[in-house]
Every structure is written in structure tokens, then in C-alpha cells.
Amino acid sequence: MGSFSIWHWLIVLVIVLLLFGAGKLPNVMGDIAKGVKAFKAGLKDEDEANPPAATTAQAPPAAINPAPTQPVQTQPADPAKPHQG
């Protein structure tokens, strides 16, 4: 119910071809690819302009001492007693 079958994808493909035409489809895909490349270049430029704080001098992490644990004593369930409740 939540997934698309092959028929759904074929109908979407036919609608896209009708709207854009077979000749315009490569141009549209090329424009999308250019937009994605520009977006990635913008992200890369932003990362170079603002280096993360991890590259600066870091203080050593504080030693973490876990609290002492107490062993838990388990007992097997008694199969002779029926469960009440």
C-alpha cells in the first residue's frame, strides 16, 4: 500500500513526457545537474571559509570514571508456580 508498483512509475513517466516532451527532457535534466553542481560548490566554498572547530587546538577529554556497579543476582523462575494476575 505504501510502495509504488511499476504501473505507478510508468504513468508518472508518461505524464512527464507529455508535459515536457521528449526533446526538452535532456535540457531539463541538464539544468537540474547544473543546479546540483552549483549547490555542492556553494557548500564546499562555505566549508572552506568556515573551518570546523575540530581543526583548532583541542583540550584532552576528561577522564570518565564509571560508577561501581553491584552484581545482580538472578534466580530462575519456578515453573511449578502458575502465573497469577
C-alpha positions as CSV (number, residue, x, y, z in Angstrom):
1,M,0.0,0.0,0.0
2,G,2.9,2.4,0.7
3,S,5.1,1.4,-2.2
4,F,4.8,2.2,-5.8
5,S,4.3,-0.5,-8.4
6,I,5.7,-0.5,-11.9
7,W,2.4,0.8,-13.2
8,H,2.7,3.9,-11.0
9,W,6.1,4.7,-12.3
10,L,5.0,4.2,-16.0
11,I,2.1,6.6,-15.5
12,V,4.4,9.2,-14.0
13,L,6.9,8.7,-16.9
14,V,4.1,9.2,-19.5
15,I,2.9,12.4,-17.7
16,V,6.4,13.8,-17.6
17,L,6.9,13.0,-21.3
18,L,3.6,14.7,-22.2
19,L,4.4,17.8,-20.2
20,F,8.0,18.3,-21.2
21,G,8.2,16.5,-24.5
22,A,11.0,14.1,-25.5
23,G,13.1,17.0,-26.8
24,K,13.0,19.2,-23.7
25,L,13.7,16.4,-21.3
26,P,17.5,16.3,-21.8
27,N,17.6,20.1,-21.3
28,V,15.6,19.9,-18.1
29,M,17.9,17.2,-16.7
30,G,21.0,19.2,-17.7
31,D,19.6,22.2,-15.9
32,I,19.0,20.1,-12.8
33,A,22.5,18.7,-12.9
34,K,24.0,22.2,-13.2
35,G,21.9,23.3,-10.2
36,V,23.2,20.3,-8.1
37,K,26.8,21.1,-9.1
38,A,26.4,24.7,-8.1
39,F,24.8,23.7,-4.8
40,K,27.7,21.4,-4.0
41,A,30.2,24.0,-5.0
42,G,28.5,26.5,-2.7
43,L,28.6,24.1,0.2
44,K,32.3,23.4,-0.4
45,D,33.1,27.1,-0.5
46,E,31.2,27.7,2.7
47,D,33.2,24.8,4.4
48,E,36.5,26.3,3.3
49,A,35.5,29.8,4.6
50,N,34.4,28.5,8.0
51,P,36.7,25.7,9.1
52,P,35.2,23.5,11.8
53,A,36.2,23.9,15.4
54,A,37.6,20.4,15.4
55,T,40.7,21.5,13.5
56,T,41.7,24.0,16.2
57,A,43.5,23.1,19.4
58,Q,41.5,20.7,21.5
59,A,41.6,20.1,25.2
60,P,42.1,16.4,26.1
61,P,38.9,14.7,27.1
62,A,38.2,14.4,30.8
63,A,38.7,11.0,32.3
64,I,35.4,9.3,32.9
65,N,35.2,7.0,35.8
66,P,32.1,4.9,35.7
67,A,30.2,4.4,39.0
68,P,31.0,1.0,40.5
69,T,28.2,-1.5,39.7
70,Q,26.8,-4.1,42.0
71,P,26.2,-7.5,40.6
72,V,22.6,-8.5,40.2
73,Q,21.7,-11.9,41.5
74,T,19.1,-13.6,39.3
75,Q,17.0,-16.6,40.2
76,P,15.4,-18.9,37.6
77,A,11.6,-18.8,37.5
78,D,9.8,-21.5,39.4
79,P,8.0,-23.5,36.7
80,A,5.7,-25.2,39.3
81,K,4.0,-21.9,40.3
82,P,1.3,-20.7,37.9
83,H,1.3,-17.0,37.0
84,Q,-1.4,-15.1,38.9
85,G,-2.7,-11.8,37.6
